[in-house]
Amino acid sequence: MSEMEDDARELLRRTLMTVSVGALWMLVNSTLGLMFGWFFFESRPTPGNYLFYTWFIGSLAAMVWYFIKTWSKKINSD
């Protein structure tokens, strides 16, 4: 079995999940927004722009809620 203590393992898990989820969120949003052209408006907003910005705000709120939920739990150091 591993020699790592449980509280250090939990801290490492939380940190890696935060970095991983944040990087995945940025990858998805840069793909949708920049590569598909939904981030910028041409002359007026298109349905793709509305869909992208709705997704962007909703997923940002969900990600922040997940981070708050993850980091507000106490790490047991029994």
Residue pairs with C-beta under 8 A, 6 or more apart in sequence:
2 9
4 12
6 76
7 75
7 76
7 77
10 75
10 76
11 75
14 70
14 71
17 70
18 67
18 70
18 71
21 63
21 66
21 67
22 63
25 59
25 60
25 63
28 59
29 55
29 56
29 59
32 38
32 52
32 55
33 39
33 52
33 56
36 48
36 52
37 48
38 46
38 48
38 49
38 51
38 52
39 49
39 52
41 49
